[in-house]
């Protein structure tokens, strides 16, 4: 698809934010003792930078996405 970016992060809170912003989980990869989660969506890098700014998001949505990510990361 045109305009989709793939973005990887080790920060589950950042990944939960991106998931809540409509990005899609596309994979995970273990790098040493760290896990990298990959997401795909429109303007992935820009949305990732929003996480570190003063963007607000519904807490329930964020926590639901965080639980989804934890399940995704720790599944076999």
N, CA, C and O atoms as CSV, one atom per row, in Angstrom:
chain,resi,resn,atom,element,x,y,z
A,1,UNK,N,N,0.828,-1.183,0.000
A,1,UNK,CA,C,0.000,0.000,0.000
A,1,UNK,C,C,0.871,1.244,0.000
A,1,UNK,O,O,1.911,1.272,0.657
A,2,UNK,N,N,0.470,2.242,-0.707
A,2,UNK,CA,C,1.216,3.494,-0.787
A,2,UNK,C,C,1.018,4.283,0.502
A,2,UNK,O,O,-0.093,4.366,1.024
A,3,UNK,N,N,2.108,4.863,1.013
A,3,UNK,CA,C,2.020,5.734,2.170
A,3,UNK,C,C,2.116,5.044,3.517
A,3,UNK,O,O,2.053,5.715,4.547
A,4,UNK,N,N,2.265,3.726,3.547
A,4,UNK,CA,C,2.395,3.032,4.823
A,4,UNK,C,C,3.857,2.945,5.211
A,4,UNK,O,O,4.717,2.638,4.386
A,5,UNK,N,N,4.124,3.218,6.467
A,5,UNK,CA,C,5.471,3.134,7.008
A,5,UNK,C,C,5.519,2.023,8.034
A,5,UNK,O,O,4.533,1.755,8.721
A,6,UNK,N,N,6.669,1.376,8.134
A,6,UNK,CA,C,6.887,0.360,9.163
A,6,UNK,C,C,7.806,0.959,10.210
A,6,UNK,O,O,8.792,1.620,9.885
A,7,UNK,N,N,7.472,0.720,11.470
A,7,UNK,CA,C,8.219,1.322,12.573
A,7,UNK,C,C,8.445,0.276,13.646
A,7,UNK,O,O,7.527,-0.469,13.988
A,8,UNK,N,N,9.649,0.210,14.179
A,8,UNK,CA,C,9.977,-0.728,15.237
A,8,UNK,C,C,10.370,-0.004,16.511
A,8,UNK,O,O,11.053,1.019,16.463
A,9,UNK,N,N,9.943,-0.530,17.646
A,9,UNK,CA,C,10.291,0.060,18.932
A,9,UNK,C,C,10.415,-1.018,19.996
A,9,UNK,O,O,9.768,-2.062,19.913
A,10,UNK,N,N,11.249,-0.759,20.996
A,10,UNK,CA,C,11.374,-1.641,22.156
A,10,UNK,C,C,10.476,-1.162,23.295
A,10,UNK,O,O,10.266,-1.890,24.265
A,11,UNK,N,N,9.952,0.040,23.186
A,11,UNK,CA,C,9.150,0.666,24.234
A,11,UNK,C,C,7.683,0.252,24.082
A,11,UNK,O,O,7.008,0.692,23.151
A,12,UNK,N,N,7.186,-0.593,24.992
A,12,UNK,CA,C,5.803,-1.062,24.885
A,12,UNK,C,C,4.790,0.059,25.065
A,12,UNK,O,O,3.706,-0.001,24.485
A,13,UNK,N,N,5.110,1.067,25.842
A,13,UNK,CA,C,4.185,2.191,26.006
A,13,UNK,C,C,4.059,2.976,24.702
A,13,UNK,O,O,2.962,3.376,24.313
A,14,UNK,N,N,5.183,3.189,24.038
A,14,UNK,CA,C,5.168,3.863,22.738
A,14,UNK,C,C,4.387,3.023,21.725
A,14,UNK,O,O,3.574,3.552,20.967
A,15,UNK,N,N,4.641,1.717,21.719
A,15,UNK,CA,C,3.931,0.832,20.795
A,15,UNK,C,C,2.437,0.823,21.085
A,15,UNK,O,O,1.631,0.791,20.156
A,16,UNK,N,N,2.049,0.851,22.372
A,16,UNK,CA,C,0.627,0.894,22.731
A,16,UNK,C,C,-0.011,2.179,22.219
A,16,UNK,O,O,-1.136,2.161,21.719
A,17,UNK,N,N,0.699,3.284,22.344
A,17,UNK,CA,C,0.206,4.560,21.826
A,17,UNK,C,C,-0.019,4.470,20.315
A,17,UNK,O,O,-1.057,4.901,19.812
A,18,UNK,N,N,0.950,3.913,19.599
A,18,UNK,CA,C,0.841,3.798,18.147
A,18,UNK,C,C,-0.302,2.870,17.745
A,18,UNK,O,O,-1.017,3.140,16.780
A,19,UNK,N,N,-0.468,1.795,18.476
A,19,UNK,CA,C,-1.582,0.881,18.222
A,19,UNK,C,C,-2.917,1.601,18.437
A,19,UNK,O,O,-3.855,1.426,17.659
A,20,UNK,N,N,-2.993,2.401,19.485
A,20,UNK,CA,C,-4.206,3.172,19.776
A,20,UNK,C,C,-4.469,4.234,18.706
A,20,UNK,O,O,-5.608,4.663,18.523
A,21,UNK,N,N,-3.423,4.656,18.004
A,21,UNK,CA,C,-3.554,5.653,16.940
A,21,UNK,C,C,-3.905,5.019,15.597
A,21,UNK,O,O,-3.932,5.699,14.572
A,22,UNK,N,N,-4.172,3.715,15.609
A,22,UNK,CA,C,-4.638,3.052,14.402
A,22,UNK,C,C,-3.583,2.291,13.620
A,22,UNK,O,O,-3.866,1.762,12.546
A,23,UNK,N,N,-2.362,2.233,14.154
A,23,UNK,CA,C,-1.343,1.448,13.472
A,23,UNK,C,C,-1.622,-0.032,13.711
A,23,UNK,O,O,-2.352,-0.394,14.634
A,24,UNK,N,N,-1.043,-0.872,12.881
A,24,UNK,CA,C,-1.299,-2.311,12.897
A,24,UNK,C,C,-0.034,-3.055,13.295
A,24,UNK,O,O,1.050,-2.756,12.796
A,25,UNK,N,N,-0.173,-4.032,14.200
A,25,UNK,CA,C,0.955,-4.889,14.569
A,25,UNK,C,C,1.327,-5.759,13.376
A,25,UNK,O,O,0.461,-6.410,12.792
A,26,UNK,N,N,2.603,-5.778,13.008
A,26,UNK,CA,C,3.025,-6.585,11.868
A,26,UNK,C,C,4.136,-7.566,12.208
A,26,UNK,O,O,4.526,-8.371,11.363
A,27,UNK,N,N,4.653,-7.511,13.433
A,27,UNK,CA,C,5.680,-8.479,13.784
A,27,UNK,C,C,6.414,-8.133,15.053
A,27,UNK,O,O,6.194,-7.088,15.665
A,28,UNK,N,N,7.302,-9.051,15.436
A,28,UNK,CA,C,8.163,-8.864,16.601
A,28,UNK,C,C,9.454,-9.617,16.348
A,28,UNK,O,O,9.501,-10.565,15.563
A,29,UNK,N,N,10.500,-9.175,17.030
A,29,UNK,CA,C,11.810,-9.801,16.839
A,29,UNK,C,C,12.612,-9.659,18.120
A,29,UNK,O,O,12.702,-8.570,18.687
A,30,UNK,N,N,13.189,-10.750,18.571
A,30,UNK,CA,C,14.047,-10.693,19.751
A,30,UNK,C,C,15.446,-10.275,19.312
A,30,UNK,O,O,16.022,-10.846,18.386
A,31,UNK,N,N,15.976,-9.269,19.995
A,31,UNK,CA,C,17.349,-8.806,19.753
A,31,UNK,C,C,18.073,-8.862,21.088
A,31,UNK,O,O,17.958,-7.952,21.909
A,32,UNK,N,N,18.814,-9.934,21.296
A,32,UNK,CA,C,19.456,-10.144,22.594
A,32,UNK,C,C,18.393,-10.412,23.634
A,32,UNK,O,O,17.572,-11.314,23.472
A,33,UNK,N,N,18.403,-9.630,24.709
A,33,UNK,CA,C,17.376,-9.802,25.737
A,33,UNK,C,C,16.232,-8.805,25.570
A,33,UNK,O,O,15.395,-8.679,26.465
A,34,UNK,N,N,16.180,-8.100,24.449
A,34,UNK,CA,C,15.134,-7.117,24.160
A,34,UNK,C,C,14.206,-7.631,23.073
A,34,UNK,O,O,14.606,-8.431,22.227
A,35,UNK,N,N,12.974,-7.169,23.101
A,35,UNK,CA,C,11.996,-7.503,22.077
A,35,UNK,C,C,11.645,-6.225,21.319
A,35,UNK,O,O,11.319,-5.206,21.927
A,36,UNK,N,N,11.711,-6.285,20.007
A,36,UNK,CA,C,11.313,-5.163,19.166
A,36,UNK,C,C,9.955,-5.502,18.564
A,36,UNK,O,O,9.768,-6.579,17.999
A,37,UNK,N,N,9.015,-4.577,18.690
A,37,UNK,CA,C,7.674,-4.732,18.136
A,37,UNK,C,C,7.598,-3.859,16.893
A,37,UNK,O,O,8.011,-2.700,16.921
A,38,UNK,N,N,7.073,-4.407,15.806
A,38,UNK,CA,C,6.949,-3.662,14.556
A,38,UNK,C,C,5.484,-3.344,14.297
A,38,UNK,O,O,4.606,-4.197,14.429
A,39,UNK,N,N,5.249,-2.088,13.923
A,39,UNK,CA,C,3.908,-1.617,13.590
A,39,UNK,C,C,3.953,-0.973,12.223
A,39,UNK,O,O,5.011,-0.552,11.755
A,40,UNK,N,N,2.796,-0.899,11.583
A,40,UNK,CA,C,2.715,-0.329,10.248
A,40,UNK,C,C,1.500,0.589,10.184
A,40,UNK,O,O,0.435,0.268,10.711
A,41,UNK,N,N,1.675,1.723,9.539
A,41,UNK,CA,C,0.564,2.653,9.371
A,41,UNK,C,C,1.003,3.927,8.691
A,41,UNK,O,O,2.170,4.094,8.338
A,42,UNK,N,N,0.056,4.819,8.513
A,42,UNK,CA,C,0.327,6.115,7.892
A,42,UNK,C,C,1.216,6.955,8.802
A,42,UNK,O,O,0.943,7.062,9.998
A,43,UNK,N,N,2.262,7.547,8.264
A,43,UNK,CA,C,3.131,8.481,8.986
A,43,UNK,C,C,3.621,7.914,10.317
A,43,UNK,O,O,3.526,8.576,11.350
A,44,UNK,N,N,4.136,6.713,10.290
A,44,UNK,CA,C,4.549,6.016,11.509
A,44,UNK,C,C,5.567,6.818,12.312
A,44,UNK,O,O,5.427,6.939,13.529
A,45,UNK,N,N,6.570,7.356,11.670
A,45,UNK,CA,C,7.625,8.096,12.381
A,45,UNK,C,C,7.051,9.335,13.048
A,45,UNK,O,O,7.388,9.632,14.194
A,46,UNK,N,N,6.189,10.063,12.348
A,46,UNK,CA,C,5.586,11.271,12.914
A,46,UNK,C,C,4.708,10.932,14.112
A,46,UNK,O,O,4.729,11.643,15.117
A,47,UNK,N,N,3.944,9.860,14.014
A,47,UNK,CA,C,3.093,9.443,15.130
A,47,UNK,C,C,3.940,9.010,16.325
A,47,UNK,O,O,3.571,9.260,17.472
A,48,UNK,N,N,5.073,8.362,16.058
A,48,UNK,CA,C,5.963,7.951,17.144
A,48,UNK,C,C,6.493,9.184,17.877
A,48,UNK,O,O,6.616,9.158,19.101
A,49,UNK,N,N,6.803,10.235,17.173
A,49,UNK,CA,C,7.293,11.462,17.804
A,49,UNK,C,C,6.202,12.141,18.630
A,49,UNK,O,O,6.503,12.791,19.631
A,50,UNK,N,N,4.953,11.999,18.227
A,50,UNK,CA,C,3.836,12.555,18.999
A,50,UNK,C,C,3.800,11.959,20.399
A,50,UNK,O,O,3.442,12.645,21.357
A,51,UNK,N,N,4.165,10.694,20.526
A,51,UNK,CA,C,4.139,10.019,21.820
A,51,UNK,C,C,4.970,10.778,22.850
A,51,UNK,O,O,4.606,10.841,24.025
A,52,UNK,N,N,6.074,11.348,22.411
A,52,UNK,CA,C,6.979,12.043,23.316
A,52,UNK,C,C,6.611,13.512,23.500
A,52,UNK,O,O,7.265,14.220,24.266
A,53,UNK,N,N,5.571,13.979,22.807
A,53,UNK,CA,C,5.093,15.351,22.949
A,53,UNK,C,C,3.969,15.423,23.961
A,53,UNK,O,O,3.883,14.614,24.885
A,54,UNK,N,N,3.122,16.397,23.768
A,54,UNK,CA,C,2.025,16.611,24.711
A,54,UNK,C,C,0.693,16.144,24.152
A,54,UNK,O,O,-0.344,16.747,24.425
A,55,UNK,N,N,0.716,15.087,23.380
A,55,UNK,CA,C,-0.500,14.532,22.804
A,55,UNK,C,C,-1.283,13.802,23.884
A,55,UNK,O,O,-0.704,13.116,24.726
A,56,UNK,N,N,-2.592,13.951,23.857
A,56,UNK,CA,C,-3.457,13.266,24.821
A,56,UNK,C,C,-4.185,12.128,24.131
A,56,UNK,O,O,-4.486,12.183,22.939
A,57,UNK,N,N,-4.461,11.092,24.919
A,57,UNK,CA,C,-5.175,9.930,24.400
A,57,UNK,C,C,-6.024,9.362,25.538
A,57,UNK,O,O,-5.668,9.489,26.710
A,58,UNK,N,N,-7.119,8.753,25.195
A,58,UNK,CA,C,-8.001,8.145,26.173
A,58,UNK,C,C,-7.250,7.050,26.932
A,58,UNK,O,O,-6.654,6.166,26.318
A,59,UNK,N,N,-7.278,7.108,28.259
A,59,UNK,CA,C,-6.525,6.170,29.084
A,59,UNK,C,C,-6.980,4.729,28.883
A,59,UNK,O,O,-6.141,3.834,28.789
A,60,UNK,N,N,-8.272,4.485,28.815
A,60,UNK,CA,C,-8.768,3.123,28.644
A,60,UNK,C,C,-8.263,2.527,27.334
A,60,UNK,O,O,-7.847,1.369,27.298
A,61,UNK,N,N,-8.297,3.304,26.275
A,61,UNK,CA,C,-7.805,2.844,24.976
A,61,UNK,C,C,-6.325,2.494,25.064
A,61,UNK,O,O,-5.894,1.454,24.566
A,62,UNK,N,N,-5.552,3.367,25.699
A,62,UNK,CA,C,-4.117,3.128,25.833
A,62,UNK,C,C,-3.836,1.853,26.624
A,62,UNK,O,O,-3.000,1.047,26.215
A,63,UNK,N,N,-4.517,1.661,27.743
A,63,UNK,CA,C,-4.281,0.472,28.568
A,63,UNK,C,C,-4.752,-0.801,27.870
A,63,UNK,O,O,-4.116,-1.846,28.000
A,64,UNK,N,N,-5.845,-0.726,27.140
A,64,UNK,CA,C,-6.299,-1.885,26.366
A,64,UNK,C,C,-5.246,-2.280,25.330
A,64,UNK,O,O,-4.950,-3.461,25.154
A,65,UNK,N,N,-4.692,-1.294,24.656
A,65,UNK,CA,C,-3.649,-1.556,23.652
A,65,UNK,C,C,-2.383,-2.102,24.304
A,65,UNK,O,O,-1.712,-2.963,23.734
A,66,UNK,N,N,-2.057,-1.610,25.485
A,66,UNK,CA,C,-0.887,-2.106,26.209
A,66,UNK,C,C,-1.058,-3.587,26.556
A,66,UNK,O,O,-0.128,-4.376,26.387
A,67,UNK,N,N,-2.234,-3.962,27.037
A,67,UNK,CA,C,-2.492,-5.374,27.358
A,67,UNK,C,C,-2.422,-6.237,26.097
A,67,UNK,O,O,-1.897,-7.350,26.136
A,68,UNK,N,N,-2.945,-5.734,24.992
A,68,UNK,CA,C,-2.864,-6.459,23.718
A,68,UNK,C,C,-1.409,-6.694,23.336
A,68,UNK,O,O,-1.046,-7.795,22.920
A,69,UNK,N,N,-0.580,-5.675,23.472
A,69,UNK,CA,C,0.835,-5.798,23.146
A,69,UNK,C,C,1.553,-6.786,24.052
A,69,UNK,O,O,2.356,-7.587,23.574
A,70,UNK,N,N,1.279,-6.744,25.343
A,70,UNK,CA,C,1.912,-7.692,26.257
A,70,UNK,C,C,1.566,-9.125,25.860
A,70,UNK,O,O,2.433,-9.999,25.859
A,71,UNK,N,N,0.310,-9.364,25.528
A,71,UNK,CA,C,-0.087,-10.709,25.083
A,71,UNK,C,C,0.657,-11.093,23.815
A,71,UNK,O,O,1.112,-12.229,23.680
A,72,UNK,N,N,0.785,-10.151,22.883
A,72,UNK,CA,C,1.459,-10.385,21.606
A,72,UNK,C,C,2.941,-10.702,21.825
A,72,UNK,O,O,3.476,-11.636,21.227
A,73,UNK,N,N,3.595,-9.925,22.677
A,73,UNK,CA,C,5.028,-10.093,22.900
A,73,UNK,C,C,5.347,-11.392,23.618
A,73,UNK,O,O,6.341,-12.046,23.303
A,74,UNK,N,N,4.516,-11.776,24.582
A,74,UNK,CA,C,4.836,-12.936,25.405
A,74,UNK,C,C,4.227,-14.244,24.900
A,74,UNK,O,O,4.408,-15.286,25.530
A,75,UNK,N,N,3.509,-14.208,23.778
A,75,UNK,CA,C,3.021,-15.471,23.216
A,75,UNK,C,C,4.181,-16.201,22.566
A,75,UNK,O,O,5.140,-15.578,22.111
A,76,UNK,N,N,4.094,-17.502,22.524
A,76,UNK,CA,C,5.201,-18.323,21.990
A,76,UNK,C,C,5.429,-18.093,20.528
A,76,UNK,O,O,6.319,-18.706,19.939
